[in-house]
Amino acid sequence: MGLRDLRRDYLTKPLFRWAGGVLPPISETERDAIDAGTVWWDGELFSGNPRWEKLLALPPAKLTAREQAFIDGPVRQLCAMIDDWQITWRDHDLPKEVWSFMRKQKFFGMIIPEKFGGLGFSNTMHSEVVRTVSTASVVAGVTVMVPNSLGPGELLLHFGTQEQQDYWLPRLADGREIPCFGLTSEDAGSDAAAMTDLGVVEEGEHEGKRVLGIRLNFHKRYITLGPIATVMGLAFKLRDPDNLLGEGVERGITVALIPTATAGVSHGERHLPQFTHFQNGPLYGKDVFIPLDWVLGGQKQIGQGWTMLMTALAAGRGISLPSQSAGSAAMCARVTGAYARIRRQFNVAIGDFEGIREHLADLAANAYLIDAARRLTVAALDEGHRPSVVSAIMKYHATEHMRRSVEKAMDIHGGKGIIDGPRNYLGGQHRSVPIGITVEGANILTRNLMIFGQGAIRSHPYMLAELEALSDPDRKAGLDAFDRSFWAHARHALGNAFRSLGRGWTGSRLAPAPDNVALPHHWRQLSRLASAFALLSDLALLTLGGALKRREMLSARMGDILAELYLLGAALKRYEDEGRQEEDRPIVDYIMLQGVDRIAVAFDGVLANLPARWASWLVRFLAFPAGVPYATPPDELTNRVAATLLEPSAQRERLTPGLYLGEGREDHPARHLEEAFRLVAACAPAEQKMRKARIRDAEEAHSRGVIDAEELARLGEAQAAVQRVVAVDAFPMEEVSPLAKQHRTERPKPRPRREAAARREAAE
């Protein structure tokens, strides 16, 4: 103890004073965001020595028999009821029978426990439903997603009083009440804590009685389900100017549950989000008076609104948009591979062009990677984890991979993807991309400030304890706590330095891999990069301190490394969980090479721009003596991965499971595409015979005995199916525009032929 006292008083105390001047105190909103959720696998990655066995031991995401029956029954029925073209361009809403079906089957109560009349489904099931329904219609997917994500239901389960739960949850479960959540203010988007919506504690009239309550004035926008909601969760800043509650004037962000029929509440106007036409619009409140017991969680939860929101987002952000993104990426991969197989240019399938195959390989890899990460994340949620940093990773990277998948799919489809109409199966996915990028934390903000910015504090093994010690008003206790944390941190950093040295100088040969895995070299590479990431994190925090917050590009690149380590670990885990399917190995190799390349770009970006040059050179010397390990997939591997999408196979089904492909609808364009794909693939032997004989025309090939009558008939059937798929829609001018008549000018009558001949003669 005497030695520790000497260390604390003579070594730690100057460091304590220095750190207090370099590291800023944690703000109240930052504290709420950091405290929300839990640390899970992100903590292992920040340790620099992740225990991969722990990741592999997590049970894979799995549906119960009851949940699978719901997927096979009501979910498929719902998808078959949806005409996305009619919804988007004609009705601008889901039809009445679809709303009724969703209420009857309790789609809005999936997360509500059975004791309250809900379905009590797992997070995995919630994810699967959103994923499948979104491939039938983004409008329907969003409509199902929102009541089961950030909203009154989720918040009631975690924070509601027993009385509130008993009243509201059964009504939300059976669809008697349609919920929405009002967070975004007119002048506060990503900075939700800057909302201007105000509540004032005062006395007022409620149901004929004078009671203590809150007078509200608010203007919310971008509120999904807002135009049709019957109850809203409302976030606002509460003031108590007369201190009627006895706890001060500024009470902070608070959440209340308010029926939209309450006097002073106005709603019903609609925004048009990229012509996607899910219900979305503003909420207005003018002198709305509510009793105190409408505060979510009762009076004791006044001022806890930000904590509520961050806690709900810690889980919800890892389910809804990643699930929709996973479905979109898988759909893009499947339909684009099929289209590339049936569409011919220059008398060959466009899937045979290497430029197309490069995009197809990326589509296959994105579909595998996003779904691997989605499954891992929902499996962790089902185990009780609420990993806020991982959820931020998932929100950003799932939607960004979806964006790239949709862009590549559109590039390959060309005019087929551009021309809207009932035959277009890509337009809805393309229009919805900016929405996913923007909502639940704009992607720019999430990447630059949240993933590493919060992770470095929340997930780092010692940083939060050090900041708490620096913020302790009791300076003596703070110094003592800082002494313990700082020297443990120093040992941790030294250990990572030696690990980086050993793993870097041996090219990851000394890096650990789990026992008995199929691809140990990939695991070792991740171990090497994880130790380098932890080392660089400590040096960046040491040399920049609080200034790292303002160096957003550095923070973003560090977040990219952290995220790629998570995503690549998820891909390797999926390969193990699915029984090490040998035919999937090229996809995993391709994903790993691309991911390591992205990590290399991020490492180089940080090391090139880190102000403390000595720290940059130290990391390069210890972790990357031969340079940062860039790696790109060879062309042969790219071709093998692309081929996955060009042939019917069990592997293709495993890569793109659970999509809605037009079952139950004779006129669905995805069904037509699948049929054409099957027929074209079946005709491959006949086409090979024709190529060998150098004959292009099927009738000629039949007349010369190259193919038989059955093969001729199959080729004709396939050709007809292909023509049905490649056709695009065209509409009468009057149907497209009410101004069409202005282009219907009367044409001049042709002059008699004799008059024209006379003019020619005169000219001659």
C-alpha positions in Angstrom: 0.0 0.0 0.0 2.9 2.3 0.7 4.3 1.9 -2.8 0.9 2.5 -4.3 0.6 5.7 -2.3 3.9 6.9 -3.6 2.9 6.1 -7.1 -0.4 7.9 -6.7 1.0 11.0 -5.1 4.2 11.4 -7.2 3.4 9.8 -10.5 -0.3 9.7 -11.0 -1.2 13.2 -9.5 0.6 15.2 -12.3 -1.0 12.9 -14.9 -4.3 13.4 -13.2 -4.0 17.2 -13.5 -2.8 16.9 -17.1 -5.6 14.6 -18.2 -8.2 16.9 -16.5 -7.0 19.7 -18.8 -6.9 17.5 -22.0 -10.0 15.4 -21.6 -13.4 17.2 -21.5 -16.0 16.3 -18.9 -18.8 14.1 -20.0 -22.0 16.1 -20.7 -25.3 14.9 -19.4 -26.6 13.9 -22.8 -23.3 12.1 -23.5 -23.6 10.3 -20.2 -27.2 9.1 -21.1 -26.0 7.9 -24.5 -23.0 6.1 -23.0 -25.0 4.5 -20.2 -27.7 3.2 -22.6 -27.3 -0.4 -23.6 -24.6 -2.8 -22.7 -21.0 -3.6 -23.8 -20.8 -6.9 -25.7 -18.5 -8.1 -28.5 -17.4 -4.5 -29.0 -15.6 -4.7 -25.7 -13.7 -7.7 -26.9 -12.6 -5.9 -30.0 -11.4 -2.9 -28.0 -9.4 -5.2 -25.8 -7.1 -6.0 -28.7 -7.2 -9.7 -27.9 -10.8 -10.9 -28.7 -11.8 -14.3 -27.5 -13.2 -15.8 -30.7 -14.4 -18.8 -28.8 -16.9 -16.6 -27.0 -18.3 -15.4 -30.3 -18.6 -18.9 -31.7 -20.3 -20.1 -28.5 -23.2 -17.7 -29.0 -26.1 -19.8 -30.2 -27.1 -18.9 -33.8 -30.3 -17.0 -34.4 -33.2 -19.5 -34.7 -37.0 -19.3 -34.9 -39.3 -21.4 -32.8 -41.8 -23.7 -34.5 -44.6 -21.1 -33.6 -42.6 -18.3 -35.2 -41.8 -20.3 -38.3 -45.5 -21.1 -38.7 -46.3 -17.3 -38.6 -43.7 -16.7 -41.3 -45.1 -19.5 -43.5 -48.7 -18.4 -42.8 -49.7 -14.8 -42.1 -46.4 -13.2 -43.3 -46.7 -15.0 -46.7 -50.4 -14.2 -46.9 -49.7 -10.5 -46.2 -47.0 -10.4 -48.9 -49.4 -11.9 -51.4 -52.0 -9.3 -50.6 -49.7 -6.4 -51.6 -49.6 -4.8 -55.0 -46.7 -2.5 -54.6 -47.3 -0.6 -57.8 -50.9 0.0 -56.9 -49.9 1.2 -53.4 -47.1 3.5 -54.7 -48.6 5.1 -57.8 -52.4 4.7 -57.4 -53.6 4.5 -53.9 -50.7 6.1 -52.0 -51.5 3.9 -49.0 -52.0 0.3 -48.0 -55.5 -0.9 -48.9 -58.1 -1.3 -46.2 -58.0 -5.1 -46.3 -54.3 -5.1 -45.6 -54.6 -2.8 -42.6 -57.4 -5.1 -41.3 -55.3 -8.2 -41.9 -52.3 -6.7 -40.0 -54.5 -5.8 -37.1 -56.2 -9.2 -37.0 -52.9 -11.1 -37.1 -51.3 -8.7 -34.6 -48.4 -7.6 -36.7 -48.3 -4.4 -34.6 -47.9 -6.4 -31.4 -45.0 -8.8 -32.3 -42.8 -7.6 -29.4 -45.6 -7.3 -26.9 -45.7 -10.2 -24.5 -48.5 -12.7 -24.7 -49.8 -11.8 -21.3 -50.8 -8.4 -22.7 -52.3 -9.9 -25.8 -49.3 -9.6 -28.1 -47.4 -12.3 -30.0 -44.3 -12.2 -27.7 -41.9 -13.0 -30.6 -38.2 -12.9 -30.3 -35.9 -10.3 -31.7 -34.9 -12.8 -34.4 -38.5 -13.2 -35.4 -39.1 -9.4 -35.5 -36.1 -9.2 -37.8 -37.2 -12.0 -40.1 -40.7 -10.5 -40.5 -39.4 -7.0 -41.4 -36.9 -8.6 -43.8 -39.5 -10.7 -45.6 -42.3 -8.1 -45.8 -39.9 -5.4 -47.0 -39.0 -7.4 -50.0 -42.7 -7.4 -51.0 -43.2 -3.7 -50.3 -41.1 -1.1 -48.5 -44.4 0.6 -47.4 -45.6 -2.5 -45.7 -42.2 -3.2 -44.2 -42.0 0.2 -42.6 -45.6 0.0 -41.4 -44.8 -3.3 -39.6 -41.4 -2.1 -38.4 -42.3 1.1 -36.6 -44.8 -0.1 -34.0 -42.3 -2.8 -33.0 -39.3 -0.6 -32.9 -38.7 2.8 -31.3 -42.2 3.8 -30.1 -44.7 3.6 -27.4 -44.8 -0.3 -27.3 -41.0 -0.6 -26.7 -40.9 2.2 -24.2 -43.9 1.0 -22.3 -42.3 -2.4 -21.9 -39.2 -0.9 -20.4 -40.4 2.2 -18.5 -44.2 2.2 -18.3 -46.1 2.0 -15.0 -48.1 -1.2 -14.4 -51.3 0.8 -15.0 -50.0 2.2 -18.3 -48.9 -1.2 -19.5 -52.2 -2.9 -18.6 -54.2 -0.2 -20.5 -52.1 0.5 -23.5 -50.3 -2.7 -24.4 -53.4 -4.9 -25.1 -54.8 -2.0 -27.3 -51.5 -1.7 -29.2 -51.2 -5.5 -29.6 -54.6 -5.9 -31.3 -54.4 -2.8 -33.4 -57.1 -0.8 -31.7 -54.5 1.9 -31.2 -52.0 2.8 -33.9 -48.9 4.3 -32.3 -46.3 6.9 -33.5 -43.4 8.5 -31.8 -42.7 12.3 -32.0 -39.0 13.0 -31.6 -37.7 15.1 -34.5 -38.4 18.8 -34.1 -38.6 21.5 -36.7 -35.1 22.8 -35.8 -33.6 19.7 -34.2 -32.9 16.7 -36.4 -29.8 14.6 -35.5 -29.3 16.9 -32.5 -32.5 15.7 -30.8 -31.4 17.1 -27.5 -31.8 20.6 -29.0 -35.6 20.2 -29.5 -37.7 23.3 -29.0 -40.9 21.5 -28.1 -41.9 22.7 -24.6 -44.0 21.5 -21.7 -44.7 23.7 -18.7 -45.9 22.4 -15.3 -49.2 24.1 -14.3 -52.7 23.5 -13.1 -55.4 22.9 -15.7 -58.7 21.3 -16.5 -58.9 17.6 -17.3 -62.1 15.6 -17.6 -64.0 18.3 -15.6 -61.5 18.4 -12.8 -58.7 20.9 -12.0 -55.4 18.9 -11.7 -51.7 19.4 -11.8 -50.4 18.7 -15.3 -48.3 19.9 -18.2 -49.2 22.5 -20.9 -47.6 21.5 -24.2 -46.7 23.3 -27.4 -44.9 21.3 -30.1 -44.2 20.9 -33.8 -42.8 17.5 -34.8 -42.1 16.3 -38.3 -41.0 13.2 -40.2 -43.2 11.1 -37.9 -43.9 7.7 -39.3 -47.6 6.7 -38.9 -48.2 10.2 -37.6 -51.1 11.0 -40.0 -53.2 8.0 -38.8 -51.9 7.4 -35.3 -54.4 7.3 -32.4 -51.7 7.6 -29.7 -48.3 9.2 -29.8 -45.3 9.1 -27.6 -44.1 12.7 -27.4 -40.6 13.8 -26.4 -40.4 17.4 -25.1 -38.4 19.6 -22.7 -40.2 20.2 -19.4 -40.0 23.3 -17.3 -41.4 23.9 -13.9 -41.1 27.7 -13.5 -43.1 27.8 -10.2 -41.4 24.7 -8.9 -44.7 23.0 -8.3 -43.1 19.6 -8.3 -40.4 20.8 -5.9 -37.4 19.6 -7.9 -36.3 22.7 -9.8 -37.2 24.6 -12.9 -35.4 22.8 -15.8 -36.6 19.2 -15.6 -35.1 17.9 -18.9 -36.4 15.8 -21.8 -39.5 13.9 -20.8 -41.8 11.5 -22.7 -45.6 11.4 -22.4 -48.3 9.1 -24.0 -51.0 11.3 -25.6 -54.1 10.2 -27.5 -54.1 12.2 -30.8 -57.8 13.1 -30.1 -56.7 15.3 -27.2 -57.8 18.9 -27.5 -55.1 21.0 -29.2 -53.4 18.1 -31.0 -53.4 18.3 -34.8 -52.3 15.6 -37.3 -53.3 14.1 -40.6 -51.0 16.0 -43.0 -48.6 13.8 -45.0 -45.0 14.0 -46.1 -44.0 12.2 -49.2 -40.8 10.4 -48.4 -39.2 9.7 -51.9 -42.7 8.7 -53.2 -42.6 5.6 -51.0 -45.9 6.6 -49.5 -45.8 5.0 -46.1 -47.7 7.0 -43.6 -45.5 9.9 -42.5 -46.2 13.5 -41.5 -46.1 16.3 -38.9 -47.6 16.5 -35.5 -48.7 19.8 -34.0 -49.7 20.8 -30.5 -51.1 24.1 -29.4 -51.8 24.6 -25.7 -52.3 20.9 -25.1 -53.0 20.1 -21.5 -52.3 16.6 -20.1 -52.3 15.3 -16.5 -49.0 14.2 -14.9 -50.0 10.5 -15.0 -49.7 10.6 -18.8 -45.9 11.0 -18.4 -44.5 7.6 -19.5 -43.4 5.8 -16.3 -45.2 8.3 -14.1 -43.8 11.3 -12.3 -40.6 9.5 -11.3 -39.6 9.3 -15.0 -39.8 13.1 -15.6 -36.5 14.2 -17.1 -35.5 10.7 -18.1 -36.7 10.9 -21.7 -33.2 11.0 -23.3 -32.2 7.9 -21.4 -35.4 6.2 -22.5 -34.7 7.0 -26.1 -31.1 5.9 -26.1 -32.0 2.7 -24.3 -34.6 1.9 -26.9 -32.3 2.8 -29.8 -29.5 0.6 -28.3 -31.5 -2.5 -29.4 -34.0 -1.2 -32.0 -31.4 0.4 -34.2 -29.8 -3.1 -34.6 -33.0 -4.7 -35.8 -35.3 -2.7 -38.0 -33.1 -1.0 -40.7 -30.5 -3.7 -40.8 -33.3 -6.2 -41.4 -34.8 -4.2 -44.2 -31.3 -3.7 -45.6 -30.5 -7.4 -45.5 -33.7 -8.2 -47.4 -33.0 -5.5 -50.0 -29.4 -6.7 -50.5 -30.5 -10.3 -50.8 -33.3 -9.3 -53.2 -30.8 -7.3 -55.4 -28.4 -10.2 -55.5 -31.1 -12.8 -56.5 -33.0 -10.8 -59.1 -29.8 -9.3 -60.6 -28.2 -12.7 -61.0 -31.3 -14.0 -62.6 -31.6 -11.1 -65.0 -27.9 -11.3 -65.9 -28.5 -14.9 -66.8 -31.6 -14.4 -69.1 -30.7 -11.0 -70.6 -28.6 -11.3 -73.8 -26.5 -8.7 -75.6 -24.2 -9.5 -78.5 -25.7 -12.9 -78.5 -24.4 -13.8 -75.1 -25.9 -13.6 -71.6 -24.7 -10.4 -70.0 -23.7 -12.4 -66.9 -20.8 -13.7 -69.1 -19.2 -10.2 -69.3 -16.5 -9.7 -66.6 -17.6 -6.2 -66.0 -21.0 -7.5 -65.0 -19.5 -10.4 -63.0 -17.5 -7.9 -60.9 -20.8 -6.3 -59.8 -22.4 -9.7 -59.3 -19.6 -10.8 -57.0 -20.1 -7.7 -54.8 -23.9 -8.3 -54.7 -23.4 -11.9 -53.5 -20.8 -10.8 -50.9 -23.0 -8.0 -49.6 -26.0 -10.3 -49.3 -23.9 -12.9 -47.3 -22.2 -10.3 -45.1 -25.1 -8.2 -44.1 -27.2 -11.2 -43.3 -24.4 -12.7 -41.3 -24.1 -9.6 -39.2 -27.8 -9.2 -38.8 -28.2 -12.8 -37.5 -25.3 -12.3 -35.1 -26.8 -9.1 -33.7 -30.3 -10.4 -33.2 -28.9 -13.5 -31.6 -27.1 -11.3 -29.1 -30.3 -9.3 -28.5 -32.1 -12.6 -27.8 -29.5 -13.4 -25.2 -30.3 -10.2 -23.4 -27.5 -8.0 -24.7 -28.3 -4.4 -25.7 -25.1 -3.4 -27.5 -25.5 0.3 -28.4 -22.2 0.5 -30.3 -22.9 -2.7 -32.3 -26.3 -1.4 -33.1 -24.8 1.8 -34.5 -22.4 -0.3 -36.6 -25.3 -2.3 -37.9 -27.4 0.8 -38.7 -24.7 2.5 -40.7 -23.0 -0.4 -42.5 -26.1 -2.4 -43.3 -27.8 0.6 -44.9 -24.5 1.6 -46.7 -24.0 -2.0 -48.1 -27.7 -1.9 -49.1 -27.1 1.4 -51.0 -24.2 -0.1 -52.9 -26.2 -3.3 -53.7 -29.1 -1.3 -55.1 -26.8 0.9 -57.2 -25.1 -2.2 -58.7 -28.4 -3.9 -59.3 -29.7 -0.8 -61.1 -26.5 -0.5 -63.2 -26.9 -4.1 -64.4 -30.6 -3.8 -65.1 -30.2 -0.6 -67.0 -33.4 0.6 -68.6 -35.3 -2.3 -67.0 -34.6 -0.9 -63.6 -35.2 2.8 -64.6 -38.7 2.5 -66.2 -41.3 2.4 -63.5 -44.4 0.4 -63.8 -46.0 -2.9 -62.6 -43.2 -4.8 -64.3 -40.5 -3.1 -62.3 -39.3 -5.0 -59.2 -36.4 -2.7 -58.3 -37.9 0.8 -58.2 -39.2 0.6 -54.7 -35.9 -0.5 -53.3 -34.1 2.3 -55.1 -36.4 5.0 -53.9 -36.2 3.8 -50.3 -32.4 3.9 -50.0 -32.1 7.6 -48.9 -34.7 7.0 -46.2 -32.7 4.2 -44.6 -29.6 6.3 -44.8 -31.2 9.2 -43.0 -33.5 7.9 -40.3 -32.6 6.6 -36.8 -29.4 8.6 -36.8 -28.1 10.0 -40.1 -25.3 7.9 -41.5 -22.8 10.8 -41.6 -23.4 11.5 -37.9 -23.3 7.8 -37.0 -20.0 7.1 -38.7 -18.2 10.3 -37.7 -19.3 10.7 -34.1 -21.0 7.6 -32.7 -19.3 4.3 -33.7 -15.8 5.1 -32.5 -16.7 8.3 -30.5 -19.0 6.4 -28.1 -17.2 3.1 -28.5 -13.9 4.5 -27.3 -15.5 5.5 -24.1 -18.2 2.9 -23.6 -16.4 -0.2 -25.0 -12.8 0.5 -24.0 -11.9 -1.5 -20.9 -10.6 1.6 -19.0 -11.5 4.9 -20.6 -14.9 5.3 -19.0 -13.5 4.6 -15.5 -10.8 7.2 -16.1 -13.3 9.9 -17.3 -15.5 9.2 -14.4 -12.6 9.6 -12.0 -11.7 12.9 -13.7 -15.3 14.1 -13.3 -15.5 13.1 -9.6 -16.2 16.3 -7.5 -14.3 14.6 -4.7 -10.8 15.2 -6.0 -9.2 12.8 -3.6 -11.5 9.9 -4.4 -11.2 10.8 -8.1 -7.4 10.7 -7.9 -7.5 7.3 -6.2 -9.8 5.9 -8.8 -7.8 7.4 -11.7 -4.6 5.8 -10.2 -6.1 2.4 -10.4 -7.6 2.8 -13.9 -4.6 4.6 -15.4 -2.0 2.0 -14.5 -4.3 -0.9 -15.5 -4.7 1.0 -18.8 -0.9 1.3 -19.1 -0.5 -2.4 -18.7 -3.2 -3.0 -21.2 -1.6 -0.7 -23.7 1.8 -2.3 -23.2 0.3 -5.7 -23.7 -1.2 -4.6 -27.0 2.1 -3.2 -28.1 3.8 -6.5 -27.6 0.9 -8.4 -29.2 1.0 -6.1 -32.2 4.8 -6.6 -32.5 4.5 -10.4 -32.4 1.5 -10.6 -34.7 2.7 -7.9 -37.1 6.3 -9.1 -37.6 5.2 -12.7 -38.2 2.5 -11.7 -40.7 -0.2 -12.9 -38.2 1.4 -16.4 -37.9 1.6 -15.9 -34.1 -1.9 -14.5 -33.9 -4.5 -16.8 -32.2 -7.4 -18.5 -34.0 -10.2 -20.6 -32.4 -9.7 -24.3 -32.1 -11.0 -26.5 -34.9 -12.2 -23.8 -37.2 -12.3 -24.3 -41.0 -10.5 -21.1 -42.0 -7.9 -20.4 -39.2 -5.8 -18.0 -41.4 -8.7 -15.6 -41.6 -9.2 -15.6 -37.9 -5.5 -15.0 -37.3 -5.6 -12.0 -39.6 -8.5 -10.5 -37.6 -6.6 -11.1 -34.4 -3.6 -9.3 -35.8 -5.7 -6.3 -36.9 -7.6 -6.2 -33.6 -4.4 -5.8 -31.6 -3.3 -3.1 -34.0 -6.6 -1.3 -33.7 -6.5 -1.4 -29.9 -2.9 0.0 -30.0 -3.8 2.8 -32.4 -6.9 3.6 -30.3 -4.9 4.2 -27.2 -2.3 6.3 -29.0 -5.0 8.4 -30.7 -6.7 9.0 -27.4 -3.4 9.7 -25.7 -2.1 12.2 -28.2 -5.4 13.9 -29.1 -7.4 13.7 -26.0 -10.7 15.6 -26.2 -9.6 17.0 -29.6 -10.4 13.6 -31.1 -14.0 14.6 -31.0 -13.3 17.4 -33.4 -11.1 15.2 -35.7 -14.2 13.5 -37.2 -12.4 12.0 -40.2 -10.0 10.3 -37.9 -12.8 9.1 -35.7 -14.7 7.9 -38.7 -11.8 5.8 -40.0 -11.3 4.3 -36.6 -14.9 3.4 -36.5 -14.6 1.8 -40.0 -11.9 -0.5 -38.6 -14.0 -1.4 -35.6 -17.0 -2.1 -37.7 -15.1 -4.2 -40.3 -13.7 -6.4 -37.5 -17.3 -7.0 -36.3 -18.7 -7.7 -39.7 -15.9 -10.0 -40.8 -16.1 -11.9 -37.5 -19.9 -12.3 -38.2 -19.2 -13.7 -41.7 -16.7 -16.3 -40.3 -19.2 -17.3 -37.6 -21.9 -17.7 -40.2 -19.7 -20.0 -42.2 -19.1 -22.2 -39.1 -22.8 -22.1 -38.0 -24.0 -23.2 -41.4 -21.8 -26.3 -41.3 -18.8 -25.1 -43.3 -20.5 -25.4 -46.7 -17.5 -25.8 -49.0 -19.3 -24.1 -51.9 -19.6 -21.0 -49.7 -15.9 -20.7 -49.1 -15.2 -18.6 -52.2 -17.8 -16.0 -51.0 -16.2 -16.0 -47.5 -12.7 -15.6 -49.0 -13.9 -12.8 -51.2 -15.6 -11.0 -48.2 -12.4 -11.4 -46.1 -10.2 -10.0 -48.8 -12.4 -7.0 -49.4 -12.9 -6.4 -45.7 -9.2 -6.5 -45.0 -8.6 -4.1 -47.9 -11.2 -1.6 -46.4 -9.4 -2.0 -43.0 -6.1 -1.2 -44.7 -7.5 1.9 -46.3 -8.8 3.1 -42.9 -5.5 2.3 -41.1 -3.5 4.2 -43.7 -5.9 7.1 -43.5 -5.5 7.4 -39.7 -1.7 6.9 -39.7 -1.2 9.4 -42.5 -3.2 12.1 -40.7 -2.5 11.5 -37.0 -0.9 14.8 -35.7 1.6 13.0 -33.4 3.9 11.6 -36.1 5.9 9.5 -33.5 2.7 7.6 -32.7 2.0 6.9 -36.3 5.5 5.6 -37.0 5.4 3.5 -33.8 2.2 1.8 -35.0 3.7 1.2 -38.4 6.9 -0.2 -36.9 5.1 -2.5 -34.4 2.1 -3.7 -36.3 2.9 -3.2 -40.0 6.6 -3.5 -40.6 6.0 -4.6 -44.2 3.2 -2.0 -44.8 -0.5 -2.1 -44.1 -1.8 -5.4 -45.6 -3.9 -4.4 -48.6 -5.7 -7.3 -50.3 -8.1 -7.5 -53.3 -9.9 -10.5 -54.7 -8.2 -12.1 -57.8 -10.3 -12.2 -61.0 -10.6 -16.0 -60.8 -12.2 -15.7 -57.3 -14.5 -12.9 -58.5 -15.8 -15.0 -61.3 -16.5 -18.0 -59.0 -18.4 -15.8 -56.6 -20.4 -14.2 -59.4 -21.3 -17.6 -60.7 -23.2 -18.3 -57.5 -26.0 -16.0 -58.7 -26.1 -17.3 -62.2 -27.2 -20.9 -61.7 -30.2 -22.4 -59.7 -28.6 -24.2 -56.7 -29.0 -24.9 -53.0 -26.2 -22.4 -52.5 -28.2 -19.6 -54.2 -31.2 -20.5 -52.0 -29.0 -20.4 -48.9 -27.6 -17.1 -49.9 -31.0 -15.5 -50.5 -33.5 -17.1 -48.2 -36.9 -15.9 -47.0 -37.6 -13.4 -49.8 -41.0 -12.8 -51.2 -40.8 -13.7 -54.9 -44.4 -13.4 -56.0 -45.9 -16.6 -54.5 -49.7 -16.4 -54.7 -49.7 -13.7 -57.4 -49.7 -14.7 -61.0 -48.9 -11.2 -62.2 -45.9 -10.5 -59.9 -42.7 -9.5 -61.9 -40.3 -11.3 -59.5 -42.3 -14.5 -60.1 -42.0 -14.0 -63.9 -38.2 -13.5 -63.5 -37.8 -16.6 -61.4 -39.8 -18.6 -64.0 -37.7 -17.3 -66.9 -34.5 -18.0 -65.0 -35.5 -21.6 -64.4 -36.4 -22.1 -68.0 -33.3 -20.5 -69.4 -31.1 -22.6 -67.1 -32.9 -25.8 -68.2 -32.2 -24.9 -71.8 -28.4 -24.7 -71.3 -27.7 -28.2 -72.7 -29.7 -27.4 -75.9 -27.9 -24.0 -76.3 -24.6 -25.7 -75.9 -25.4 -28.1 -78.7 -26.3 -25.1 -80.9 -23.1 -23.3 -80.1 -21.1 -26.4 -80.9 -22.8 -26.6 -84.2 -22.5 -22.9 -84.8 -26.2 -22.4 -85.3 -28.1 -19.5 -83.7 -31.6 -20.2 -84.9 -33.5 -22.9 -82.9 -35.7 -23.8 -85.9 -32.7 -24.4 -88.0 -31.0 -26.4 -85.3 -34.1 -28.6 -85.1 -34.4 -29.1 -88.8 -30.7 -30.2 -89.0 -31.2 -32.6 -86.1 -29.0 -30.7 -83.6 -31.8 -30.5 -81.1 -35.0 -32.5 -80.7 -38.6 -31.4 -80.7 -38.8 -31.3 -76.9 -35.7 -29.1 -76.7 -37.1 -26.8 -79.4 -40.3 -26.4 -77.4 -38.4 -25.6 -74.2 -36.3 -23.0 -76.0 -39.5 -21.4 -77.3 -41.1 -21.4 -73.9 -37.9 -19.9 -72.4 -37.8 -17.2 -75.1 -41.3 -16.2 -74.4 -40.7 -16.0 -70.7 -37.6 -13.8 -71.2 -39.5 -11.4 -73.5 -42.1 -11.0 -70.7 -39.4 -10.1 -68.2 -37.4 -7.7 -70.3 -40.5 -5.8 -71.4 -41.1 -2.5 -69.7 -44.2 -0.5 -69.1 -45.6 2.3 -71.2 -48.7 4.4 -70.5 -51.1 6.5 -72.5 -50.1 10.1 -72.3 -53.5 11.1 -70.8 -52.9 8.7 -67.9 -49.5 10.1 -67.2 -50.3 13.8 -67.3 -53.5 15.9 -67.3 -51.7 18.3 -69.7 -51.2 15.6 -72.4 -53.8 17.3 -74.6 -51.6 20.2 -75.3 -49.4 17.9 -77.3 -52.3 16.5 -79.3 -52.2 19.4 -81.9 -54.2 18.9 -85.1 -52.0 17.8 -87.9 -52.3 19.6 -91.3 -54.2 17.7 -93.9 -52.0 16.4 -96.8 -52.4 18.3 -100.0 -53.8 16.6 -103.1 -51.2 14.7 -105.1 -51.8 16.7 -108.3 -51.1 20.0 -106.5 -47.8 18.6 -105.2 -46.8 17.4 -108.7 -47.6 20.8 -110.1 -45.3 22.5 -107.6 -42.5 20.2 -108.5 -42.9 20.9 -112.2 -42.9 24.6 -111.5 -39.7 24.3 -109.5 -38.0 22.3 -112.2 
